[in-house]
């Protein structure tokens, strides 16, 4: 990550997200202490914070307060973290390691992991619906609708269900693309959309941002598949090469490494091209798109 | 249930909730079919629908459209159903039977049960935030805030975490009361509050309804504890006497059967007394309160 604009923005967002989770999750002096500790274990000090960064980067195109963007960013991240906790469960992907730490069901127990995920899920909507997030209730209701759609059966959770059904392969490129657009693309798109909602951008103006988010989300997933094949487990902080072991079809298994890499570059160029009507204020969004393929080195 | 007012209202609400879940959960023609079937298995055709009934019964005190109350009612019930799916998981209460049917992880599998719960959770907020629920975004945002608070770490899920921590007893009456107010009371209170939000009732007017919901919720839980000790498993459609086996403290273990029963009756009288400023329009709320102790026979 050589771009100082991106490096500084990312550092700022990571600090802001951690500090907001810290305030939102004070450990109570009762039998729920373990539940809150588990939420803090998963939510604080881990992850790239890509989705919060996208909220901030989109919000800066418009005249959005940093407080509003910060609250929406932490709500998006709460949904992302809850989904990781549940995806890591033994009954799901059965992972022991996440962001270089023990997963929640390993560090605590399965019941606590289920409930910690459920609590972060509810917390996200509580934060969005709070008048402190935005004075206009129309904006708050739209943010809730955006996030609920993106995380439910037509989005993230639906994509994860398709992914589980895919064990053993048999999906073609069209199906894998749709699956990944739901599983990871929907929440990435929701982050950009949330920035536009905060900016009160009209339907017309959202089209180019949606194009950006769509192409970015796919590029991100293709690079994730490449890193799963070529990456270093120590650096990734999680178990790799699980898709291959389980015989799951991915962009890499379907396209091959070279075509997958070319496709991810094409998508990033397309994503950046969607921003052509914006000036320097969109440089952070452009830097994020370039960073997505830069990870794959 | 001898009261025709209650009997008719309950039958109507049960039909309405089933029909709304049926429309909200059309089985898609892709790899998510199993996920949707699992959601339908849990959501359609089971349960007393007490929370939806409370939304409708409170909404009828004010000039609320049946469509608005119906959408809010199904959202509340989606949260209740998701919590039952997750609570029944092997890592949590490990139950095989719910409403006389196999639990979701038994009829499908654990991963599907986790995701079906997560999807119903997201769906609840999607329904509430949709303009079809209420034209005023302030009302929609308030409904979301109400339900998110009641179902998160300070409400239902937090109560369930305390309950898990309680294995082996040691909680006193004050702690059990607080635990139950969170675990079941919060969502019952949220149902009544949602009716008041739809009715645009000012803070002052909500106080008596909150008193009603508070006392009703506690009475409900005490009767649940009584039925767990005295009830018939076949009639209940679920496993009973688990609290005693696990050595958990309940209202019955702490108060004894006779004092617990007297307490539940006192609470129902109090609940009904909170409605004294309402006329015949509150008869359904009164009938619900009486029904709560009538179950215990």
Interface residues (C-beta under 8 A of the other chain):
Chain A: X30 X31 X32 X34 X35 X36 X39 X82 X83 X86 X89 X91 X92 X105 X109 X110 X111 X112 X113 X114 X115 X117 X118 X119 X121 X122 X123 X125 X126 X128 X129 X130 X131 X136 X137 X138 X140 X141 X142 X144 X145 X147 X148 X149 X151 X152 X153 X155 X157 X158 X160 X161 X162 X164 X165 X166 X171 X175 X178 X179
Chain B: X30 X31 X32 X34 X35 X36 X39 X82 X83 X86 X89 X91 X92 X109 X110 X111 X112 X113 X114 X115 X117 X118 X119 X121 X122 X123 X125 X126 X128 X129 X130 X131 X136 X137 X138 X140 X141 X142 X144 X145 X147 X148 X149 X151 X152 X153 X155 X157 X158 X160 X161 X162 X164 X165 X166 X171 X175 X178 X179
